[in-house]
Amino acid sequence: MKIGFFYRELDQGGIQRMIIDCANYFASKGVDVSVVLMKPSEDYHELLHKAVKILYFESIKQIDLYRSLSNILKREKFDLLYSATPALNIFSIVTKLLSRTTTKIVISEHNNTLVFFKNMKLTLSKLTYLSIPVLYRFADAIVAVSGGLGKSLEKIALIPTRKIDVIHNPAYSPILEEQLKMVVDHEWFKDAAIPVIITVGRLTEAKNHKLLLNAMALLLKRKQVRLIIIGEGHLRSDLTAHIDQLNISEFVRLEGFKQNPVSWISQADLFVLSSDYEGFGIVLVEALAAGTTIVSTNCDYGPEEILGDQFGYLVPVGDAIALANKIEFALEHPISKDLLVARAKDFSVESIMTKYNKLFTDVINK
């Protein structure tokens, strides 16, 4: 079996970590694995198994994109190429059809495509989403990373649910277990008197960090707490201004991107996800693995599937008062660490990749 995993770059993000876990699993089993990237990024490269090959596009100029991927498919002769996100899924399908290669194409959805589409500016990328109902049916298999996302995709792509495989992200991995052993040297973790809340995610609109900051401002009126935000993105300056406007800069730290976020989560008192929407929420599994109690918005899709009513606390999307109240409650009522870790292992690489292995084998043998 010869497999390629195709994405833009291995920078920060849940999709990138998922691709690394998948590639490493297959490489450890002796499969010929390559990660095909449009451009270099060093954020996660060192986490890849030594047997995984990294292949780059010859050029990322618009006019050269098709030729770059087509040449890779013709040269490498993959049995199967796995892609993620609508734009790259469509690109993979079109490239295969035009280049007439025999590579099977497995596409995957990791985000709430409908909300993502509505929030996008009118660009060529947005227009490509309109071709989903036409082109997705040419894929050899379609994967959705949560049940809710699968049902949404059925409506968007006009494809029956039976043709969509729901496979959760493999989040509990050997890499994660190693990172859990790392100790983060941060002054706030040394002061047990004041609880530390942490969140991890790109500084983008979807993660709605402003909601969490507003909740922090409300909570600080009645309780001393501190907030660490892990992640980087284009909203950093906006969030910094919002922190100053709320007059809570003394209690909030923007720590930037970290390759080992679970090491930080494990030392915090509470993990909070304030997203407006998700596709799965791989960071929730990381928080479970750390044994850290979780408060999350009950957004589409992922949090309810992962946490249910036993493994974390859910609040309505966009409600700062409810979030502040639930954070205070959760700090006073932490959930058993053993229970949380056991739930995280439901999303282990071994158990999830067994499903991917079967899917890939079935698709190749068709």
Beta strands, then each sheet from edge to edge (+ up, - down):
strand 1: 2-7
strand 2: 32-37
strand 3: 53-56
strand 4: 80-84
strand 5: 104-109
strand 6: 141-144
strand 7: 164-166
strand 8: 196-200
strand 9: 226-230
strand 10: 252-256
strand 11: 270-273
strand 12: 294-297
strand 13: 313-315
sheet 1: 3+ 2+ 1+ 4+ 5+ 6+ 7+
sheet 2: 10+ 9+ 8+ 11+ 12+ 13+
end
